[in-house]
Amino acid sequence: MIRSCTADRLTSEIIQFVMYLEESVNFLLGTLKNPKDKTAGFQAIGLMAISVQENISKHLGRIMEVIRSSLPPKDLPLKKYKSFVVDPAVFTCISMLSRAVGNIMMKDVRELLDSMLATGLSPALTAALRDLATQIPQLKKDIQDGLLKILSLVLIGRPLKHPGAPKSPLSPLPIAGIFL
């Protein structure tokens, strides 16, 4: 009896909070403009997403845009990646969003993977990747491939080349003894 009363009260409180979700999201996205508040802002967005679950979906586009701008762009020269500092709370936020909405954010995360991986291995990144692979299983292969590329660069200093892959991407492919 106590559990059902508590669960009913909690559900009712979440429903009441969802009425103010738009204002809350706007406020938290506004806090991300202040460098001193970024960490707390990203954490609050993630925690709020977990609380309201799929109700955050309608705001996901704006949230992902802010996350995207907090990561290095795909076309950033390699030398500048090292100077691009990413707040670990960005990865925590991505992880919590994936727990809240799962596959709904698959397309957005797939587009962010290269930028996320370009920041280098860190505890926050590896925890987020683990959560993403669990919450969005369709991304597991992309995550694994990205991690293999990073490890290859770290360990042997060059991009990963799978065994049996052609030596050059421009080399002709043999088809039944005929070279094209």
Summary of the structure (lengths in Angstrom):
residues: 180
radius of gyration: 20.7
end to end distance: 74.7
largest distance: 76.4
contacts: 474
relative contact order: 0.09
helix: 74%
strand: 2%
